[in-house]
Amino acid sequence: MYNTREEKKEKQLLKEKNGGVIPPDQTIDVPKATWMADGTHWPGTWYNSTADHAKGDHAGILQVMSKVPDHDPVMGYADEKRLDFTGVDIRVPMFAYVSREKRPGYDHNKKAGAMNAMVRASAILSNGPFILNLDCDHYIYNSHALKEGMCFMLDRGGDRVCYIQFPQRFEGIDPSDRYANHNTVFFDGNMRALDGLQGPMYVGTGCMFRRYALYGFEPPRFIEHTGVFGRVKTKINRNPNQARLHVDDDQEPLTSDAEMDLPQKFGNSSMFTDTIPIAEFQARPLADHKSVKNGRPPGALLTPRPPLDAPTVAEAIAVISCW
């Protein structure tokens, strides 16, 4: 894609040179590329498409915009020309731009494929235990919503929660909502009703996932509902060895599960597979009470993260390769 302002400028110049009329034999030649607000060219696109450098035919692109934040708080200071950040921690999370590899004849699976690529690349870069998924035109006006979503997963019994979904709300709609843009029947009616049937479906945005669940693993304590209206509850052991030995699944650590043998679908990257048990451990509820099963001890997440280096970034691109 390219900036339409560049095309308008070229049209205006042609009109000025030809008395306000664009000659029919004149063509407007504007480089089809992405331009930044400051007029510079975005490095992820190309002026002239060539083999291996074109839309739908290019290698993976990864650009780290901001580095890994410091482990210790970084306090701000008063600035006369800007806001006063005195006593405020001014650290920002690491921010990276990822464009997955695309090749002709290779189905990239649209948004689902983009999420798969982001999950794999982010596992190498940051490996956060929770993932927030938003559309490009959505935003969060309350930062505490993220903490509230995490509380559901980190509370007692929260290790069985796969994702937390926020209903969509829109601005600029007339008070009567004559065109039903709020979609209240779906979000406030159907979705809440499905919450009584093991949860609503994923609507594609406004959702916080547990990273470990996106890898396809089952929850640590799985209960099958059978009978009329699902009234009969049967506890299922994920590990057949536990069932034979009559081992309580609540007491068995997740890393000893047979699923951790890591099927071939995860690929051959040992750096990526090493992040899976770490993400599972970091998302466990805090073991602050004896009733908490499969919890993590207090202070287990205070280990500083290592800085990014060139081999790590290269591996993050390699795990989302088409081949």
N, C-alpha and C positions, 0 to 999 in steps of 0.2 A: 504494500500500500504506500501511498505517498501523500504529502501534505497538499491539500487543495488550494492553499494560499499561493503556492508556487505556480500552479496552473492559472490562477486568476491574475497574478502579476504578469505572466507571459501574454495572456489575452489583452490586458490593458496596454502593454507595450506595443503589441501589434496594432491595436486601434489607434494609438497616438501616432504611429508611423504612417498609417494609411487613412487618415482623415476620419477616424471613428468607425471604420468598417474593417472587418477581418476578411482579407481576400480568400476566395474559395480554394485557391491552390496552395495556401499557406497551411502548414501543419504545426501544431503546438507540441514541441518536444520537451517533455519534462522528465527527468530521471525518476523512475518508479522506485522509490526507496522511502524508508521511514526517517523523518526528520524530527529532531528534538526541538523543544521550545526556544532554545537559544540559537537555533539555526544550524547546529552541528548535525552530522549524519550519524544515525544509530549504527553501531558496529555489527549488529546482528543481521543486517540486511545488506544488499549489494546494489550498486548503481546499475550494472549490467549483468543479467542472469547468464550464468555459464554452468557447465556440468559440475555438480557437487556444490554449487553456490546459487541455488534458485529456490523459489517457493515450492515446497513439496519434494525437494531434492537437496538436502544439506546435512551436514554432520551436526552433532549435538553442540549446543552453545550454553555455556554457564559463565555468568559474570557475577562476582561477589561485590555488591554495592557497599556493604558495611561489614567490617570484620567481626570476629567473635568478641562479644563484650568482655570487659575485665571482670574477674571474679569478685573483687572487692568493690564496694560502692564508689562511684565517682560523683562527688557533690558539685553542684553548680555554684555560680557566683552572680553578683549583680552586674548587669550590663545596661549602661545608660540608653543605648539605642535599641535594646531589645527587652525581652521579659526578664524579670528578676527570678533567677533560679537558685537563690540562696537557700541552702538546706534541702535541696531537691536532688535526688539521684537522677542524673542525666544520661545514664546508660541506655542504649537502644539495642534491640535484638539484632542478630545478624540478618541481613537482607540480601537475597541472591535472586538473580533472574535466570531462569532455565528455559531453554527451547530444545525440546527433544529432537532426536534425529528423525528425519523423514526421507523416505525413498519411494520412487515410483513403483507401483504394484505391491507395496507393503501397507496393509491396513493399519492405520494408527489408532483406530477405535475412538476417535473424537475425544469427548470429555472424559470418558472412562479411561482411555489410554493416557490422557494427560495426568489424571490422578495417579495412575499406576507409576508413571515416570516420576512424578513429584515425590511419591512415597519412597521410591528407591533412592533417588538422588538426595533427598533430605535425610535419609537414614545415615548416609555417609557424612554429610555436612554437619548436621546438628543432632539428629536422632531424638527429637523431642517425643515424649511418650503420648502426647495428644496432638491432633491435627485439626485445624479449623479450615473448613471449606466454604468459600464465598464466591458468588458471581462477581464479574469485573465491575458491575454497576451497583454493588451493595456495599454497605459500610456498617460499622457498629458505633452507635452513639453513646454507649455505656460500657466502659472498660471492665466494670465489675461483672458483666455478663459472662466473661471468660472464666473468672474465678468461680462463679456459681455453677457453671457447667462442669468444671473440674471437681467441685465438691461432691456432685452426684457420683462421680467415678472413684473418688478417694475416700468416701464415707464407708462405713461398715456395710459389707455386702455389695459395694460398688464395683468390685472386680468382675461382676457378672454383667455390667452395663457396657454395651458396645458403643453407643453414640448418644449424644444429647442434641436434639434438634430444636431450633428456635423458629417460631412462626414468623412469616414475612409480614412486614408492615410498610406502607407506602406513604409518600408525601405528595402534596399537590392534588389531592382528590377532593371533589366537591363534597359538601357536608352530607348530602343524601346518598352519595355513592351510587348514582343511577345505573352505572355500567358494571357494578359489582367488582370493581378493581381490587378491593380488599380481600375478596374471595373468602368471606367469613364462613360460609357453609363448609368449605373444605378444611380450612385451618382451625376454626373454632368448633366445628361440629364433627366432621368425619375423622380428623386426625386425633382429636381427644377421645373419640369413641374407640378408635383402634388402639389407644394406649392401654386399654383393658385387655387387649388380645396380644400380649407380649410386645407391644410397641408399634407405632406407625411406620409406614415405609419411608425410605429416604427420598426427599423431594428434589435433591440436586444442589442445594445451597443452604447456607445458614445452619451448618451442622458441625459439631465437634466430635471427632472420632477418637477411639482408642487405637493407637497405631498397631498394637498387637492383634487386635481383632481384624484389621484390614488385611493382615497376612493370612487369614483364613483359619486361625486356631479357634477352638471352642472355648467357652468360659470354663473356669476351674471347677465350678459346681453346676452341672447341667441337669435340669429337671424336665422330664417329658410329661406332658399333659395328655391324658387319654380319658376315655369314658364320655359320658354325657356332659356337654358343656365344659369338657376339660377338667372335671372335678377330681379325677384320679391322678395323683402326682407320683411319679416314679423317679427315683434318683438314679442317674446314669453315671457310671464310672467311665471316664474317657480312656483310661489305660486298662487293657484286658488283664495285664499282670496284677493290677491292684484288685480287680474283681476276683481273681482266683485266690489271692492271698488275703482277701477280706480286709484290705487296707482302706481306712477312711480317706476319701478323696479330699476332705477338708484339710487334712494334715500333710498331704503329699505336695511337695513343691512343684511348681509348674515346669521348672527346668528339667525335671526327671520324667516328663511325659514322653510317650513314644512318638508324639508328633514332632518333638524337637530333633528328630533324626533329619529333618529338613529335606523335603522332597526336591526333586530335580527342578521343579518350576521356579525355585529361587535363584537358579543360575550357579555359576562357578566362582563367584566373587566371595572369597573368605572374609574380606573386610565387611561386606554387606551382611553375611550370615552371622558374623560376630555381634552385630548390633541388635539382633532380634531378642536374645535373652536379656540384654541390657534395657531395652525399651519395655519389656514385660515387667522387669523388676522395678523400674522407676515409676510405673503406673499402678503399683500395688497400693492398697490402703495403708495408712500409717498404723503400725502395730502399737497403738497406745493403750490397748486394753486386751485382756486375755481372751475375749470373745472374738477378736479379729483373726481371721484365718488367712494364710498366705500373705501376711503383711510384711512391710519393710521396716527396719528399725529406725528410730529418729536419728537425723543427721546423716542418713545414707546418701543424700543428694547434694551434700556440701563439697564434693570433690570438684576442683576447678577443671574446666574443659580445656583440652589442649588447643593451641592455635592451629589454624588451617595452614597446610603446606601444599606444595605443587603436586606431590603424589596423591594426596587425598582428593584434591579437586579433579585430577585426571581420573581417579577411580569413580568419582561421582558421575562423570560423563560416560564412563565405560559401562556402568550398570544399566544405563538407559539406551544402549546401542541397539540397533535393529538386528544385529547378527550375533 
